[in-house]
Amino acid sequence: MYEEIMNEIKSNLGSNEELNKKYLSSQIEVYKDHPYNKEIIKEISRLMWDCLSESQKQEFADISNKENPIMDILNDIYYDIEEENYETPLKKLEKFMESFPNIFEDDKVNEYHFFTNPLEEMIFRKYIGLKKELRYIPDNQPLLDLYYVYGFLLLESQQYDKAEEYLKKAIKINPVSSRIILELTEIYKVHTYTFNEYFIRTCDALQYAYYPQDIARCYRNLGYYYIEENQMETALALLIYSMEYEANPLAYTEINYIQSNDFELTLDECIEIIESKNIQLG
């Protein structure tokens, strides 16, 4: 139904851009009460954008860059976050989010994503894939960062349920961001009765990770999980293996503590143990 309607609308477009814009505007009114009105109006808006001249598009882009509330609020709070003053930026974001509209939300036809680089999109297409048509969230609308930062600040203030809500919003935009998935695991580390979700999400992050620091953090997370499961040899193997990707002082401390209880493993033994648990290597 949606495709038939859009094909008909497109077939009525001609070479006169002004007439096209008037016709497209009329079609918004025609389909305003249609079951697919949201999707149809979005596509008509894209067609209207194509009708603009290059100078009109540039003028619109200039206005959009000047009026960018997401960018403005993030720039306003980054300094305090870097200084680890989380209370002030959290208050600012809470007020901002009260009136923040829902934008770039999935509909019946489209799904909206943002990937940091082409590699992430390749990983997404390989492991998850599209269920609808892909629409990219523009670079100048850092919705992913907004949800991630807000989720992080909520987590720091121990508002776990709300932090989970916004980190999941961020993951929906970029389902293969190991950085965001690992932030979500911190909730499941301290705010659940079991560590099942913590383990599953960490394995997801490991599957998508490509930065050495993220890979190392995944193995440290898994090491923590096996400490809680009282499988100290597996925990030690994971912590030692994590050091292949990042020399982390906390991991080093844990390794020394476990080894003080008569555990000694070579790197080859660590790899063998990790493989026996069906955990991804590298």
JOCOR-V811087 format. One record per pair of residues at least 24 apart in sequence whose ideal C-beta (glycine too) atoms are under 7 Angstrom apart, sorted by the first residue. I is the first residue (numbers start at 1). J is the second residue. Records with the same first field share a line. If there is no record, write none. Layout:
BEGIN
I: J, J
END
This chain:
BEGIN
1: 36
2: 36, 39, 40, 109
5: 40
6: 40, 43
9: 44
17: 51
20: 51
21: 48, 51
24: 48
36: 108
38: 107
39: 107, 108, 109, 110
42: 110
64: 140
65: 140
68: 140
70: 141, 142, 143, 146
71: 140, 142
74: 142, 145, 146, 149
86: 153, 156, 157
89: 153
90: 153, 157
93: 150, 153
97: 150
103: 143
104: 137, 143
109: 133
110: 135
111: 135
112: 137, 173
113: 137, 173, 174
114: 143, 144, 173, 174
115: 174
119: 210
120: 174, 176
123: 176, 208
124: 175, 176
127: 176, 207, 208
128: 175, 176
137: 173
143: 173
144: 170, 173, 174
148: 180
151: 183
152: 183
155: 183, 186, 187
160: 187, 191
163: 187
176: 208
178: 205, 208, 209, 214
179: 214
181: 205
182: 214, 217
185: 221
195: 225, 228
198: 225
199: 225
206: 280
207: 280
212: 245, 246
213: 246
215: 245
216: 242, 245, 246, 248
220: 248, 251
222: 279
223: 254
232: 258, 263
233: 263, 273
234: 273, 277
236: 263, 265
237: 265, 270, 273, 274
238: 274
240: 265, 267, 270
241: 270, 271, 274
END
